[in-house]
Amino acid sequence: MSIEKDKQIINLVALLERLVISYKYLVSGADEFNRITKKTPPGAITKASRVDVKKAIDRAADLGEIVDEVIDVLDKSVKSYLEEMKAEKPE
């Protein structure tokens, strides 16, 4: 079992945690923009425009794709790790 693989999995988990926290903030921000936009009567000056809402949703979606990629890499790394552990285990 390699220490490098251990470090890789630990780093991936830490990265995933930070990305998911950021993703939650982006989704929350997009939701807040959407609420502000919905509450404002048509033609009124708003703090958030529909363009702002779209951009916020796009940012969250972009980061969501990165989160998915990290999950895929982590999944493959953990499966590989488990296979190595099974191979090393005396029967």
N, C-alpha and C positions, 0 to 999 in steps of 0.2 A: 504494500500500500504506500503510495507516494505522499509525501508531505505537501508536494505541489498541488495534488488533486484536492487535498483537505483545504488548503489555502484558497484554491479556486472556488470551491463550493462556499466557503465562508464569505469570500468577497462577493460572490454572486448574490447570496442571501442579503448581505448588507446593502448592496446596490439596489436590489429589488425593493427592500424596505424603504429606502430613500425615494425611489421613483414612485412607489405607490403613495407615499405621503404627499409628494408633489402632485400626483395625479388627482388625489382627493381635493387638494386645494384648487386646482384648475377647474375641476367639475363644480365645486362649490361656487367659485367665482363666476363661472358661466351661468349657473342657476340664479345667482344674485343679479347678474346683468339682465337675465330674462325676466325676473320678477319686476325689476325697476322699469323695464321697457313695457311690460304688460299693464302696469298700474298707471302709466302716463297716458292722458288723453291724446288722441290723434292731433298732430299739429303743434303740440306743446314741446318746449325745449326739454330734452331729457339729459340726464347724466350719462346714460348708456343708450346708444343707438342699436338698431338691429345689426348693423355692421359689426359693432363691438361684440354683440352676442355671438355672431357667426365666427368671428376671429377667436373668441374665447373657447367656443366649442371645437374649432379646428385645432387649437393648441392642445386641448385635452385629448382629442382623438390622436394627434401625432404622438403624444407621450404614451397614450394607451397602446399604440403599436410597438413602441420601444419596450414597454412593460411585457407585452406578449412575447417579444423576441428574447428577452432576458429569461422569462419563464421557460421557453423552449430550450434554451441553452442549459439552464439549471436542471430541467427535467432529464436531459441527456446525460449531464454530468453525474447526477445522483444515480441514475440507472447504471452507468458505467462503474461508479463507486461500489454499488451493491454487488454487481457481478464480480468485481475484484475481491470483495470481502467473501463472497461465496467460494470463490476459487482458492482463497487462502485458508479457509476454515477446514481444520482437520476433521475427518469423518470418523 
